[in-house]
């Protein structure tokens, strides 16, 4: 209900610094306005409830350097504007995105560790895009192409990432979708589940599916949504 909404009309503006280009922003279907191509964009997030979060992976192209930088390089400025429902106040916050630019000799072991949180969100969006493309292929009867397209993303789930419960659920959903696209009858009987999963992962909602052999907890669940479910039950 309205009482659980924390912020309304959220807009996130991303502006790249000089020499930096924005190649892609994975918005999961949220409206993306181009202010200046490759440089500045605005995401219309809408409303958000208490306990929710949203992640929008961004792909940047950085300029080459003649020598490494001692300090982190700021590559983009971020502005977030919204109506604070709790305090009935319109607010704007600003921050930056920065990265390290080191030479090979000065890279420490910790610098080479991949950010798991970032990888999870990239895989989530890649999976949603793959589900969408494969669904379009399957709807045209191109089932082998649909399964092959999904397989490209499934191969990116290594043993370490699927130790995370939400990633295990996501991979299982991809495998479920791939299996459902073996034939016209199989696809027709499961197309509603496929479309539900696509929508949930695109919009960073709860994921997971249920069938006769498997019952998985939903991924990307929030505390508020769990409380609301418990009240309904």
LINWOKA-V99362 format. One record per residue. N is the residue number from 1. OMEGA is omega in degrees with one decimal (999 if undefined). Layout:
BEGIN
n=[N	N]
omega=[OMEGA	OMEGA]
END
This chain:
BEGIN
n=[1	2	3	4	5	6	7	8	9	10	11	12	13	14	15	16	17	18	19	20	21	22	23	24	25	26	27	28	29	30	31	32	33	34	35	36	37	38	39	40	41	42	43	44	45	46	47	48	49	50	51	52	53	54	55	56	57	58	59	60	61	62	63	64	65	66	67	68	69	70	71	72	73	74	75	76	77	78	79	80	81	82	83	84	85	86	87	88	89	90	91	92	93	94	95	96	97	98	99	100	101	102	103	104	105	106	107	108	109	110	111	112	113	114	115	116	117	118	119	120	121	122	123	124	125	126	127	128	129	130	131	132	133	134	135	136	137	138	139	140	141	142	143	144	145	146	147	148	149	150	151	152	153	154	155	156	157	158	159	160	161	162	163	164	165	166	167	168	169	170	171	172	173	174	175	176	177	178	179	180	181	182	183	184	185	186	187	188	189	190	191	192	193	194	195	196	197	198	199	200	201	202	203	204	205	206	207	208	209	210	211	212	213	214	215	216	217	218	219	220	221	222	223	224	225	226	227	228	229	230	231	232	233]
omega=[-177.4	-176.7	-179.2	178.7	-179.6	-175.9	-179.9	175.8	-176.9	174.6	179.4	179.6	179.2	179.9	-178.9	175.2	-179.1	178.3	-179.4	177.9	173.2	-177.8	-176.3	173.1	-178.9	-173.5	179.8	177.8	176.8	-177.9	178.7	-179.8	176.8	176.6	173.3	-173.1	178.5	-174.0	-173.5	-178.4	176.5	177.2	175.1	-174.0	-176.7	-177.9	177.2	-178.4	176.7	178.2	179.6	169.8	178.1	178.7	179.8	178.7	-178.9	175.3	179.6	165.6	-176.7	177.9	176.4	-179.2	176.3	178.9	-178.0	178.3	178.1	-178.1	177.5	-179.4	175.7	-175.8	-179.6	174.5	-178.1	175.5	-179.8	180.0	-178.6	173.3	176.8	-174.5	-176.7	-177.0	-179.9	-174.1	176.0	-174.3	175.3	177.1	-179.5	176.9	-179.5	171.6	-178.9	179.2	173.9	176.4	-173.8	171.0	-172.5	-176.0	-175.7	179.4	179.5	-178.8	-179.6	180.0	-176.8	179.7	-178.6	177.9	-174.3	-179.3	178.4	-179.6	179.0	-177.5	176.8	178.3	177.7	-177.7	176.4	179.6	179.5	178.6	179.0	176.9	-178.9	-179.4	-179.3	177.3	177.3	178.3	-179.0	180.0	177.2	179.7	-178.8	-170.7	179.1	177.9	179.0	179.7	179.0	180.0	177.7	-177.0	179.2	178.8	-179.0	-179.4	-179.1	179.3	179.6	-175.9	-177.5	-175.7	-178.3	169.4	175.3	-173.7	-178.1	179.2	176.4	177.9	-179.6	178.8	178.5	177.7	176.5	179.0	176.5	179.1	-179.8	178.9	-179.0	-177.0	177.7	-177.1	-179.9	-179.6	179.6	-179.6	-179.5	-177.2	-175.8	-174.5	178.8	176.8	179.5	-178.5	176.7	179.0	178.6	-179.9	-177.6	-179.5	178.1	-175.6	-179.2	173.2	178.7	177.8	179.8	180.0	177.8	170.4	-174.0	-174.6	-170.0	174.4	-174.4	173.8	179.6	179.6	179.2	179.0	178.1	-180.0	-178.9	-178.9	178.2	-179.5	180.0	177.9	-177.2	178.3	179.4	-179.7	999]
END
